[in-house]
Amino acid sequence: MPKPQAANRLRTHGHFDKLSPFDRLRTHGHFDKLSANGSSEHARALVPIKTITMDYLTLKTIHQTAVALSFTGFFARGLGALLGAAWVQRRPAKTLPHIVDSVLLLSAIAMVWMMRVNPATMPWLTAKIIGLLIYIGLGMLALKPGRPLAVRAAAWVAALATIAYIVSVGFSKNPWGFLALL
C-alpha cells in the first residue's frame, strides 16, 4: 500500500485521475473533486470513489440469461438457415450472436475468477469448456452455407444436443451431465 504522502502528491499534482481503478482504491479510495476548469488546486474536497461490485448471484443470472438468449438465437438461426431464410444472412443475425456470446463468455470468466478456481482442477468445468469447443465447431458447420443440407442438419442437431449437455453439466456439477442418467 503506498504511503499517504504519495497519494497526496498525486492528488495535488492532478495525476490521480490517470490512475487505474485498482491504484485509486490503494490510495484510500479518494480522488479530487475537480473544478469546472479541471484544476485540482481550486478544489480540495475529497470524494470517495463509488465502486460497483457485482455479487455472484447477479453474475450467474446474467450468465444464465445469456445462455438462454444464445440457445434461442442459435436455434432460430439454424432453423432459418436450414429452411433457406434470407434473414439469416443479414447483418443483425450475424452480429447479435457475437454480442450475446461475448456477454456469455465474459460472465463465465468472471464467475470462475470470483470463485478463485482453476478449471483444470474441477472436472465438471473442464467438461463444459470441452463441450463449448465442440459446440462452436458444430455450430460453424451447421450455419456455414455451401455444405450439404444433411450435413448441416446433423451438425445443428448435434450442436443442440451439445448445448443440452453443457447446461446439464452446469446444473449437476457432474462432468457426465445428462449422460450419467443413461
Residue pairs with C-beta under 8 A, 6 or more apart in sequence:
1 26
2 26
2 27
4 28
6 27
7 16
7 27
7 28
7 30
10 16
10 19
10 27
11 30
11 31
11 32
11 40
11 46
12 40
12 41
13 40
14 32
14 34
14 38
14 39
14 40
14 41
16 24
16 27
16 31
16 32
16 40
17 31
17 32
17 34
19 27
21 49
21 51
24 31
24 49
25 49
25 51
29 48
29 49
29 51
30 46
30 47
30 48
30 49
31 46
31 47
31 49
32 40
32 43
32 44
32 45
32 46
32 47
33 43
33 45
33 46
33 47
34 40
34 43
35 42
35 43
54 110
56 111
56 114
56 115
59 107
59 110
59 111
59 114
60 107
60 111
62 103
62 107
63 104
63 107
63 108
63 111
66 100
66 101
66 103
66 104
66 107
67 104
67 167
69 100
70 97
70 100
70 101
70 104
71 163
73 96
73 97
73 100
74 97
74 139
74 159
74 160
74 163
75 160
77 88
77 93
77 97
77 143
78 139
78 142
78 143
78 156
78 159
78 160
79 156
80 87
80 88
80 93
81 88
81 142
81 143
81 145
81 152
81 156
82 149
82 152
82 153
82 156
87 93
88 143
89 145
112 119
112 125
117 125
119 125
119 126
119 129
120 126
123 175
124 169
124 170
124 172
124 173
124 174
124 175
126 175
127 169
127 175
127 176
127 177
128 166
128 169
128 170
131 162
131 165
131 166
131 169
132 166
134 162
135 159
135 162
135 163
135 166
138 155
138 156
138 158
138 159
138 162
139 155
139 159
141 147
141 151
141 152
141 155
142 152
142 153
142 155
142 156
142 159
143 152
143 156
144 152
147 155
164 178
165 177
165 178
165 179
166 177
167 177
168 177
168 178
169 175
169 176
169 177
172 178
172 180
174 180
